[in-house]
Amino acid sequence: MNCTAYDWLGAHIIDDGQTSGTRFAVWAPNAQEVCVLSDRNGWKHGAFYLNSSDSGIWSGFVPGMESGEAYKYSLRLQSGQIIEKSDPYAFYAEIPPKTASIIYDLDTYQWSDESWMNERRQKNWFSAPINVYEVHLGSWKRPGDDRKYFSYRELADRLIEYASDMGFTHLQLMPITEFPFDGSWGYQSTGYFAPTSRYGTPIDFMSFVNRCHQAGIGVLIDWVPGHFPTDGHGLGQFDGTSLYEHQDSRLGFHPDWNTYIFNYGRTEVRDFLLSSARFWCEKYHVDGLRVDAVASMLYLDYSREDGEWIPNKYGGRENLEAIQFLKDFNTSLHGEFPGILTIAEESTAWPAVSRPVYDGGLGFSLKWDMGWMNDTLKYMQLDPIHRRHHQNQLSFRSLYGFTENFMLPLSHDEVVHGKRSLISQMPGDQWQQFANLRLLLGYQGTTPGKKLLFMGGEFGQWTEWNHDTQLDWALLEFDTHGGVKRFVHDLNHLVIKHPALHELDHQPEGFSWIQADDAANSVFVFARYSSEGQEALIVVMNMTPVPREGYRVGVPRSGFYKELLNSDAKLYGGTDVGNGGGVESEAVSMHGMADSIQLTLPPLGMLIMRAEPTRKEAAKPKKA
């Protein structure tokens, strides 16, 4: 494997004190000629020729060319046709719809995030709180002037403070690798080494990441090694042949997205993708990559009918080359950059996605729990009167909840293409919709697994996400929307503060059901524990709009149970039905436990109760 191809392929500025200019190198083994096009030669083929080699690499030095100059490669194909391509390894590109690459020196930025980077190397994220805020930079907020977007630096001024105050530990950026079509949201990339120029320069993006780290916020980016667009200036048919993609459309073309599929069995293609992954970690200090559409990579018959796909050499449907690529991707990144996260958007039951490669897994740190997302949203969309018939939709997760290191996503995919916004998916009148949304978010925050929430969900935006406009921030003038935001703020900070809500997210010892069978009342009760049982939290959810007086819940230890959070508090837009700050346990057996507490359950509400330690327990903690 060669994971540092970006160090010698592409455009690199040379200045040794005597000679200055740019060295170019591009892989195009089937071309007859390759030239560099720029303003200096009128963008015409026939000047600035590159030299060929036995390896298929064309290279050469162009004196005088410097940082900031636009260029393309001009290739004469075997047919004699001349085509123009942008540089696959370019560090910067023109603002779309322009398509030229731009020479850029990445080594001039001075990082000042040493403290974060040193701490990250020692970090065990599995036992740490992770609250991810998923963001599309172009539509989070927009300037009020004639410009379409804020710059990376302007976004840093606004987004970092907001995310930090809200208790988000990480930002996950929808793809910022350069892409031609706004409507793809970045998921069809043409620049695997270039942050999109829509929001500024590469150094502007470095500054954004640096400032996130200084504020204690991690930066995750979406990365798309599964497919790439057919735009003429991109990777497709790069030298007149299927260079990066499979030649056979049954392997090399994606019917869902009308895109090309990478040929993972070709060494140069694997090196290209592995180099891209490493590049973002090395050059931009990103804290992890969320890999999009992993399922489409794993299966040769993904979205294909019989006869539309080719089995592997053993006759199976598994894409053996893609599987090996993903294992190499995870092995190399985790080996070189301790403390980073790799996250799989994988929607099937493929085993051991988030288990180490040496243990037979794919090697990802985390896997999106798409089953949790689907089951939970289907349940929450039901009218409360019907929820009693679907109690197992929430309790079912116990059967698989610790088979992977899961992340619980409420992502952009759930609020587009006619699905409506989260709050618009909630049933009932407006009061019930807001209460249901707080209940949904509270359930996500207290369920084992790391958390991800797409922007706008934290204050109950009514409309579906639209990439062409900013979020409806004016809604925060209303107490109802402001209440949801305050609830998410307090919930996120509770997840960070209380070890029981994050320390054992991926271990069954950190979770137990107390009551999962009360379908008649649509009530769920579960406990969350920190390591060695030092902290115990009881989570109670009433999934109906009916307050319930005197509801008895078995508890694992005796003592006072403080009400840490009540989603029905007036502060959040609720009716203020609660328990006066807490209750004392009684020696009344319930749910197989010797002690219990008697609660008033708020309508469509969630309670988090904390077992306050006795003096003896505080001095010498014991396991629950």
LUMKE-846356 format. One record per residue (C-alpha): y negated, z negated, x; residue in three letters. Coordinates in pm, whole numbers, plus 32768, in hexadecimal, padded with zeros to 4 digits. Layout:
BEGIN
YZXALA ...
//
This chain:
BEGIN
800080008000MET 7E9E8048806DASN 7DB47F6F7F9ECYS 7C787FB48068THR 7C59812D8041ALA 7AED80FE7FDCTYR 7A9E80A68146ASP 7ADF820A81BATRP 7AE682EC8088LEU 79A483407FD0GLY 784583458065ALA 77F682578184HIS 76A8823D8234ILE 76BB825B83AFILE 75A081E5848EASP 75FD819185F5ASP 749A819B8679GLY 74BA830286F0GLN 754783B685C0THR 750B836D8454SER 759E84108321GLY 76C683F08239THR 783884248272ARG 78F384B28145PHE 7A6984AD8103ALA 7B25851C7FCCVAL 7C9285547F74TRP 7CC686B67EF0ALA 7E08873F7F8CPRO 7E17887E7EBCASN 7CB188F57EEBALA 7C5B8A217FC6GLN 7AFF89A38020GLU 7A3488697FE2VAL 78BA884F8009CYS 77BC873D7FCCVAL 76B0879E7ED1LEU 755886FB7ECCSER 73E587427EB5ASP 73F4879C8026ARG 74BC88D97FE5ASN 7440892A7E89GLY 758A88B57DEFTRP 763489F67E59LYS 778E8A237EEBHIS 778F8AA9804FGLY 76E5899C811DALA 774E88458199PHE 78BC88AA81AETYR 79BC879481DELEU 7AE587B782C8ASN 7C4B87B58248SER 7D7086EC82CESER 7EEA86E282A9ASP 7EC985B281C6SER 7DF9866D80C5GLY 7CBC85AE8124ILE 7B80867D814FTRP 7A7885D28224SER 7936861282DEGLY 77E9858A834BPHE 769E85FF82B7VAL 7576859F8393PRO 7444850C82EEGLY 74DC84BE819CMET 74888358813FGLU 74A8824D8036SER 742482B47EE3GLY 747384277EFEGLU 754184C77DE8ALA 766D859F7E3DTYR 77A786407DB5LYS 78D586EC7E47TYR 78FB88627E16SER 7A6588D67E29LEU 7AEA8A387E43ARG 7C3B8A387D95LEU 7D6D8B077DEFGLN 7D068BF67CD7SER 7BB68C2C7D81GLY 7AFB8B737C6EGLN 79F28A7C7CE0ILE 79D4892D7C29ILE 78F587FC7C59GLU 797186977C5CLYS 78D285437C86SER 795C84687D9CASP 7A8A83977D2EPRO 7A25828D7E2CTYR 78AE82947DEDALA 77FE81437DF1PHE 76EA81B17D06TYR 76A482CA7C0FALA 7589836A7B50GLU 753182DD79FCILE 75FE839678F3PRO 75F584A27876PRO 75B3850D79DELYS 76F7850F7AA5THR 76AA851E7C1AALA 7713840C7D0ASER 761183527DDDILE 762F82E17F46ILE 760981687F57TYR 762080598060ASP 76CE7F267FD2LEU 76AC7E52810AASP 753A7E0080EDTHR 755F7CEA7FE7TYR 75617B81805EGLN 76487AAA7F8CTRP 75FF79397F52SER 772C78CC7E85ASP 77F7782A7F9DGLU 782376E57EE0SER 78B777937DB1TRP 799878757E80MET 7A1D77527F50ASN 7A6476867E19GLU 7B0B77AE7D70ARG 7C0877CF7E87ARG 7C86766F7E3CGLN 7C6B76867CC0LYS 7D94765B7BDBASN 7D1477147AABTRP 7E4E76CB79E4PHE 7DE7755E79C2SER 7C7175A379AFALA 7BA075F0787APRO 7B677764783EILE 7A7777CB772AASN 7A367941774DVAL 790B79EF76AFTYR 795C7B61768CGLU 78227C3476AFVAL 77B97D9E7692HIS 76897DA07773LEU 75E17EC176BFGLY 75DD7E1D7569SER 75C97CA575A2TRP 744D7CB775ACLYS 73637DDD75D7ARG 71FC7DF47651PRO 70E57E1A7556GLY 703C7F2F761BASP 709B809F7635ASP 71C8805B7712ARG 732880657684LYS 73BD7F4D775BTYR 73647E18781FPHE 73B97E2D7991SER 74C87D5B7A35TYR 73BA7C777AC1ARG 730C7C517970GLU 74587C0878CBLEU 74937AFD79D1ALA 734B7A5A796BASP 73C07A447801ARG 75387A4C77EALEU 7594794E78F6ILE 74BE78377869GLU 753E787E770ATYR 76AD7880776EALA 768977467840SER 75D87686772EASP 76E176F37631MET 77FB766C7709GLY 789677B5776DPHE 793F77A178C0THR 7966791878F4HIS 78C97A5F788DLEU 79B67B7E784DGLN 78FA7CC67866LEU 79787DF077A7MET 79AA7F0778A7PRO 78887F357995ILE 793C803A7A69THR 786F81787A3BGLU 78C2823A7900PHE 782C8372785FPRO 783D832A76E8PHE 779281F9764EASP 788282027528GLY 79AC81B77607SER 790C80637656TRP 797180A177BFGLY 7AE780BC7782TYR 7AEA822677FBGLN 7A6F8209795FSER 7A0B83147A59THR 799182267B67GLY 7A96812B7BD6TYR 79BA80AF7CF4PHE 786380C37C52ALA 77BE7FCA7B64PRO 771780917A52THR 75B580FA7AA6SER 754980BE793DARG 74DF7F5E79A1TYR 74707F917B07GLY 74F17FB57C69THR 76297F287D0FPRO 75537E1E7DB8ILE 74C37DC27C66ASP 76257D817BEDPHE 76737CBA7D27MET 75447BE47CD9SER 75C47BB17B76PHE 77167B327BF3VAL 76737A5E7D00ASN 759379B17C02ARG 76B979757B18CYS 776F78C67C33HIS 763F77F67C8AGLN 763877857B1EALA 77AB772F7B24GLY 781B78547A4EILE 793A793A7AA8GLY 792A7AB27A78VAL 7A527B7679F3LEU 7A477CEE79C4ILE 7B137DD878EDASP 7BD57ECD79C4TRP 7C897FFF793EVAL 7DA380887A18PRO 7E61811078EDGLY 7DA6825378ADHIS 7C6B831978FFPHE 7B94841B7848PRO 7BAB85947856THR 7A3A85CA78ABASP 7A1386F07996GLY 7969862F7AAEHIS 7A7685207AB0GLY 7BD084F37B41LEU 7C8A85E57A5FGLY 7D0F87227B06GLN 7C4486B37C30PHE 7CA387CC7D20ASP 7D1E88B97C15GLY 7E6888007BFBTHR 7EE086BE7B59SER 7E7F85E57C7DLEU 7E45848F7BE0TYR 7EFF84D07A9AGLU 806185467A4AHIS 808186BD7A1DGLN 816B869B78F2ASP 809F863077C2SER 81C4855D7749ARG 8176847B786FLEU 800F84D078C4GLY 7F4E84E1777EPHE 7F0183C7768DHIS 7F0C84397520PRO 7E4C830B7499ASP 7D1883347572TRP 7D3084A275E2ASN 7D2B842E774ATHR 7DF384687886TYR 7EF6836C78FDILE 7F0783127A6EPHE 8038837D7B37ASN 809F82247BB3TYR 81BC82B77C7EGLY 80CF83707D67ARG 806E82A87E9BTHR 7F0683237EABGLU 7ECE82CF7D3AVAL 7F5E81727D62ARG 7E82813C7E92ASP 7D5381B37DCEPHE 7D8D80B87CB6LEU 7DF37F977D97LEU 7CBF7FD97E6BSER 7BE37FD57D35SER 7C6D7E837CCBALA 7C3C7DF07E24ARG 7AE27E8A7E42PHE 7A507DC27D20TRP 7AD97C7E7DABCYS 7A677CBD7F0FGLU 791B7D6E7EE6LYS 78A37CD37D9FTYR 79497B7C7DAEHIS 79CD7BA07C4AVAL 7AAF7A857BDDASP 7BB57B527B2FGLY 7C1C7C907A80LEU 7C8D7CAF7919ARG 7D747DDC7911VAL 7D4E7EAB77D7ASP 7E6B7F477710ALA 7F8A7EC577E6VAL 80867F1876D5ALA 8029808876EASER 8082807D785BMET 81CF7FCB7836LEU 827380B27739TYR 82B182257766LEU 82CA825275EDASP 818A8196759BTYR 80F082417466SER 81E48363748AARG 82ED83F273A5GLU 84478463740CASP 842F859174EEGLY 82CE853B755AGLU 833384617681TRP 8419846E77AEILE 850D834F77F5PRO 851682AA794AASN 862B82F47A43LYS 870C81F77999TYR 86CF828A7841GLY 85EB817177CFGLY 848F8161773DARG 83FB8082784CGLU 82FC81217936ASN 839480AE7A7FLEU 827781327B57GLU 816D80847A83ALA 82337F3F7A89ILE 82457F477C03GLN 80D57F9B7C15PHE 807A7E6A7B41LEU 81547D8C7C1BLYS 80AE7E137D56ASP 7F577DE87CB6PHE 7F927C7A7C69ASN 80457C2A7DAETHR 7F367CC17E89SER 7E0D7C2E7DCBLEU 7E967ACD7DAFHIS 7F007AD77F1BGLY 7DAC7B427F9CGLU 7CC77A907EA6PHE 7D4F79387E4BPRO 7CB478AE7D0FGLY 7C7279F77C5EILE 7D007A407B05LEU 7DBD7B757A95THR 7DDB7B8D791CILE 7EB97C797857ALA 7E627D0A7706GLU 7FCF7D3A76ABGLU 802B7D4F753CSER 81A77D5B7542THR 82BD7C647590ALA 82E57CDC76F8TRP 83727BAC77ADPRO 82D57AE878CBALA 81877B9E78D1VAL 80DE7A67795DSER 81F879F67A3DARG 81FB7A2C7BB8PRO 82897B6E7C3FVAL 83777AAC7D1DTYR 84037A0E7BDEASP 843A7B5B7B2FGLY 82E87B717A80GLY 81C77C657A8CLEU 80ED7B657B3FGLY 7FBF7B467A58PHE 7F0C79F97A44SER 7EDF7A0978CBLEU 7F4A7ADB77A4LYS 7E857B127665TRP 7F3F7A76753FASP 7F1D7B947449MET 801C7AF57361GLY 7F4679BD733ETRP 7E157A9372F6MET 7EC37B6571EDASN 7F737A44713FASP 7E3F79687140THR 7D527A6F70BBLEU 7E477AD66FAALYS 7E66796C6F41TYR 7CF0792A6F45MET 7CAE7A656E7AGLN 7D8179D96D5CLEU 7CDB79306C35ASP 7D1F77BB6C6EPRO 7DE477A96B2AILE 7EEA78906BC4HIS 7EFD77E96D1AARG 800B76F76CA9ARG 80FC781E6CA5HIS 80AD787C6E0EHIS 80BD772D6EC3GLN 81AA77B66FC9ASN 80B178C0703BGLN 800077B47106LEU 812B76DB7160SER 81FE780571D4PHE 814C780D7323ARG 820C76D7738ESER 833F77B273C0LEU 829F787874DBTYR 815777CB7533GLY 81C377617690PHE 8291788E76F7THR 815C7922779EGLU 800E78A77822ASN 7F4D790E76EFPHE 7DE1795876ACMET 7D78794D753ELEU 7C977A7B74FAPRO 7B9F7AB273E3LEU 7B247BED748ESER 7A507D1F7443HIS 7B887DD073C0ASP 7B887CE97292GLU 7A257D3E7221VAL 7A1E7EBC7230VAL 7AAB7FEF717FHIS 7A7E7F657022GLY 7B1B7E117065LYS 79C87D6A7026ARG 79327C4570E3SER 79EE7AFD70FALEU 79207A516FEEILE 79387B806F09SER 7AB27B676F21GLN 7AAA7A046E99MET 7AF079D76D23PRO 7A2679236C19GLY 78B678F66BD2ASP 77BC78DE6CEBGLN 77ED77696D1FTRP 7966779A6D38GLN 793D78BF6E27GLN 787477EB6F19PHE 796376C56EF5ALA 7A8E77AB6F2FASN 79EB78407064LEU 79AD76E670F8ARG 7B15768F70A5LEU 7B9477CB714FLEU 7AC9778A7288LEU 7B2D761C7289GLY 7C9C76797272TYR 7C7377697396GLN 7BC276617465GLY 7CCD75577434THR 7E09762D7446THR 7EC1763D7596PRO 7E4977677660GLY 7D0A77DE7704LYS 7BF97861761BLYS 7B3D79A875F4LEU 7A2D79EF74F3LEU 796F7B3574CBPHE 77F57B2374B9MET 77637AF5735EGLY 78897A2A72E4GLY 77E678EE7365GLU 76D578FE725DPHE 778179BA7144GLY 76EF7B167158GLN 77257BC17008TRP 773C7D2A7078THR 78487DD07147GLU 77F87DF372B7TRP 772D7F2C72FFASN 770D7F95746BHIS 75CB8050741BASP 74FF7F1E73C0THR 74D97DB37423GLN 75747C8A7370LEU 74C57C047239ASP 74157AE772ECTRP 73207ABC71CCALA 743C7A197107LEU 740C78DF71D7LEU 72D678987107GLU 73C878316FF2PHE 746876D67002ASP 75BC77646FA4THR 75CE784870D3HIS 7527774871B2GLY 762B764E713EGLY 774A772C71B0VAL 76A477537302LYS 767875DA7323ARG 77E575AB72C5PHE 785E76A173D0VAL 777675FA74CBHIS 780574A17486ASP 796B751D7473LEU 795475D475C0ASN 78C674A3766BHIS 79DD73CC75D7LEU 7AE074BC7665VAL 7A3A749677BAILE 7A10731C77A6LYS 7B6172B2771CHIS 7C9672F177F4PRO 7D7872E976C2ALA 7CD77430764FLEU 7D1874F3778FHIS 7DEE74437892GLU 7F43749C77FFLEU 7EE975DF774CASP 8024768777CEHIS 8119756677BFGLN 81CB74E27689PRO 8189737C76F5GLU 801D73AE7695GLY 805E73F97525PHE 812873737400SER 812473AE728DTRP 80EC727A71B7ILE 80E2732E7069GLN 812874A17045ALA 81E274A46EF8ASP 80DE742A6DFCASP 80C4757A6D4FALA 806474DA6C05ALA 7F1B74616C9BASN 7EFF756F6DAASER 7EC874646EB2VAL 7F29747A7020PHE 7F2773597117VAL 7F79736A7287PHE 7F4272A273C4ALA 7EBE73137515ARG 7F087248764DTYR 7E81724877ADSER 7F69722B78D8SER 803F70F178D0GLU 7FBE70AD7773GLY 7E80700A77EFGLN 7DB7709F76CEGLU 7E2F70E4756EALA 7D6D71AF746FLEU 7DD271E37306ILE 7D667326725EVAL 7D6A733470E2VAL 7D2374747021MET 7CF174886EA9ASN 7D1175F56E4CMET 7C9775D16CE6THR 7B3B75916C54PRO 7BB7744B6BB7VAL 7B5973026C67PRO 7C85721F6C92ARG 7C5870A66C80GLU 7D4C6FB56D1FGLY 7E1670B76DDDTYR 7EFF6FF86EC2ARG 7F567080701AVAL 80526FF2710EGLY 7FC46FAA7266VAL 806C6F7C73B8PRO 7FBD6E35740FARG 7F086D1C7361SER 7D956CDA7378GLY 7C496D717313PHE 7C346EE972DETYR 7AD86F717318LYS 7A6870A7725AGLU 79FD718B7376LEU 79B872C072A6LEU 79A373107134ASN 796E747D70DDSER 78E474116F89ASP 77C6734A7020ALA 767273946F8ALYS 75FB73F070E7LEU 76E5751D70D9TYR 769375826F74GLY 77A274B36ECCGLY 77AA73B06DB4THR 77C1727F6E98ASP 791072046E15VAL 79AA71326F29GLY 7A1E6FE16FA7ASN 78E56F297010GLY 79206F637181GLY 7A8B6EF8718DGLY 7BA86E277100VAL 7C8F6D0F7173GLU 7E046D4F7174SER 7EF06C86709CGLU 80576C1870D0ALA 80CA6D046FBEVAL 81D86DF87026SER 81966F686FE6MET 821470B17070HIS 831D6FFC713BGLY 821E6F1A71E6MET 81F06DA371C7ALA 80776DB67198ASP 7F936E9070C9SER 7E296ECA706AILE 7D9D6F0C6F12GLN 7C9C70226F09LEU 7BAF70D26E21THR 7BE472456E60LEU 7AAE731D6E33PRO 7ACD745F6D68PRO 7B2A758B6E3FLEU 7AF274A26F60GLY 7B82743D70AEMET 7B7B72E4714CLEU 7BB7728972B7ILE 7C12711872D7MET 7C2F7070742BARG 7D096F407469ALA 7C196E547517GLU 7CC96DA37636PRO 7CF76C2C762ETHR 7C896B5F7759ARG 7DEF6B5077D1LYS 7E1B6CC877ACGLU 7CD46D0C785AALA 7D456C3A7980ALA 7EA46CCE798ELYS 7ED56E1278C9PRO 80286E48782ELYS 80D36F7677A2LYS 80BE6FAE762CALA 
//
